Amino acid sequence: MPSFDSTRARFRLAEDHLAVLKHLVDGEEVPAHLAEAERALISAGLTHQDGTFDFSLTPLVDTLRAPAVLIHVEALGAHGTLHHGVTIGDGHVYSHESWPGSEESEYVRLEPAMLVWALARMVDLHGEDTVEVATPVIETTTAVLDAGLRTLDGLHGLTAEEGVDRIAKALEGAGLTGKSRITFAALIAGMRCSWRMTALWHGHRHGEPGPQVRGFAVWDCGPLGYWHRELPVEPLEPGQGGDVGPFKLVRVDAKQVWQMITDLLPAAREFARVVPEEG
């Protein structure tokens, strides 16, 4: 069920609820397959029978209908893939975070000054003591990565050391040798999660306006630290990252990840200039 917490100006909304809101904003009739979602919004007091919105929902709707910047976070962990993000509008900024097993996401209004902090919290960015590794850079191929990942389902019942050894043998069989093989095996075995963060806005390139996008990807390996996935380069293009593609991880600390999040946000000069109409 959709809901609203007036104490923190936050909402819980699913994709169907957002689809209903879009139809209402566009002045369209809500299709039959969204009737239940429409009734739920009315029952929650967020919309009315005449198709209008409760005043509490207006800032969120205005932000979602005309975003200046969209930031998407795709996080892959033990419970599958979760999608979070931030929508920056003309007057408001909203974050949204999903929860494992739930169709609804939580939408919360943010102060612009808290934007980087909110994105860092979405990926659980934190400083902690880390252990030394033999090689702070891993360079191989996605085929080698896939060989290591395929061993994960067969590690149940093994000790941590046995698991790393099993993965290391699979990596060697796929062509990875040297010290980086053991480090990479330990990273695969100890990865808490991996995530990608992408920003999209209307910018310009070579003087022509158009959509602009940039992003980066990180592995969170707990005591083994954070690792920036430099290759394949984000944002991924269709077909990129196949079996023969290069794969590269570079160890970074929490401060460096924080800077990457900061650098992800477009500067004022990166937005397309609005040319005033002649009158």
Salt bridges, closest charged atoms under 4 A:
ASP5 OD2 - ARG10 NE 2.68
ASP26 OD2 - LYS22 NZ 2.90
GLU28 OE1 - HIS23 ND1 2.81
GLU74 OE1 - ARG196 NH1 3.11
GLU97 OE2 - ARG121 NH2 2.39
GLU104 OE1 - ARG12 NE 3.30
GLU106 OE1 - ARG10 NH1 3.25
ASP124 OD2 - HIS126 ND1 3.61
GLU128 OE2 - HIS126 NE2 2.74
GLU128 OE2 - ARG192 NH1 3.09
ASP165 OD2 - LYS169 NZ 3.45
GLU172 OE1 - ARG181 NH1 3.95
GLU230 OE1 - LYS248 NZ 3.46
GLU234 OE2 - ARG196 NE 2.94
GLU234 OE2 - ARG229 NH2 2.56
GLU270 OE2 - ARG214 NH1 2.72
